[in-house]
């Protein structure tokens, strides 16, 4: 793993496709997000993410703002990643394991032209990712 990537993994007792479908739905992002910054998709957001799909997200970190994102990695049921203007990638990977699905969330800023800025968020990202994985597990259990 690169020094410009932070990731967290958790085995969740749920089918891989069910978990992938939750993450591929932009409307679920505020419910999954463990950072508390994701508020909801902007008007016109798609119901489901796919290769090359663009979507906006309302955010709040101190002050409200919006991000414009594009899906840059996509393998149905296995991997999805999106990026915004920073060129950092938020990536989710799903693999079948005994007991359910191994889910890994990563923040990869290796290709970002503003790596120094992105690096400042890495320690907090790890904590938020652990919470996101917990929330995803709770959502899958409720379904």
N, C-alpha and C positions, 0 to 999 in steps of 0.2 A: 504494500500500500504506500502510496506517495506521501511525502510530508505535507502535501497540499490537499489531502483528503481526510475527512473525519467520518467515521461510520460507527454504527451500533447495530447489533443483531439480536434477534430473539426468536425462539421457537414458539409458534402460536398454534394451538390446537384447533385448527380450522383448515378447510380445503384451500389450496393455493389460489384457484381461480376466484373464489369468494373474496379473499384478501386483495387480490389484484383489482377486482372490480370496484372495491371500495376506494382504493387509491386512484383509480382511473376516472372517478366521478368528482369533478371539481366542487360540486356542492357539498361533498363530504370533507373537503380539506379543513374547514374550520373545526370540525368535530374530531379530526385526527390530530391536528397540529398541537404539539406539546409546548410550543413556545408562547402561545397566546397572541401571536401577531397576525395570524391569518383570520380575516373577518368574513370573507365570502367572495364568490365569483362576481365579476362585474357584469353588467348587462351584455347580453349576446354571447355569454360563455356557452360552450357546448355541453351537452349532457354527459358525454364520455370523451376521454382523451384518446388520441391515436397518433400515428406517425405524422409529424409535421404540424399538428393542430396548434393553433394559437389560442390563448385564453388569458383574460385579465383577472387579477385578484385584488380585492380591497384588503389593505393591510393597516396595521397600526403598531408603530414602535415609537411611543411618545406622541407623535403626531400622525394623523391618518395620511396614507399615500396609496398609490396603486402600482402594481407591477404588470408589465406585459410579458407573457411567457410563451415559449414555443417548445413543444415536445421534440427533443433531439435524439432520444433513444427510445426504442419501442420493440419489444418482443412479447407478443400476446401471452398473458398469463405468467410471464417470467421476469420482465424488466421494463421499467418505464423511467424516463428521466426528462426533466424540463429545465430550461435555462431562461434567464432574462438578460437585460442589457450588460450585466457584469460578466457574462459568459461562464459563470459558475453553474454547475449542474447539480440539481437535487435529484437523486437517483434512488429508486426502490427496486430491490431484487427479491425474487421469491423462488424457493427451492423445496421440493418435497423431501421430508426427513421423517424418521420414526417419530411418532407423536404429533405430526402435523406439518407445518410449513416453517422453514427457516426464512425469516424476513430480515433483510438488511436495508437500512436507510443510510445513504451517504450524501455528504456535501463535498463536492469536488471542485476546487477552485484552481486546479493546476493550469487551466487555459485562460484564466482571467487576467486581463491587463492590469487589474487592481488587486493583485494577490496580497499586498501588504494590508490593505483594508479588509479583505475577506478573512485573512488570518486572525484578525482581532475577534471575529465572531466564533471561531472554532471551539473554544472551551465551552461556551454557552450552548453551541449547537449540539454537542454530545449529550448534555443534560436534557435538552429539549427532545432529542431523538429518542432517548429512553422513555420519556413521557409519551411521545407519539406512538411508539410501538405498544406501550401499555394501552393507550386509548384505542388503537386499531384492534388489539386483542379483545377489548371490552365490546367494541362495535360488532365484531364478528360473532361473539358469544350471544349478543342480543338478537342477531338475525335468525 
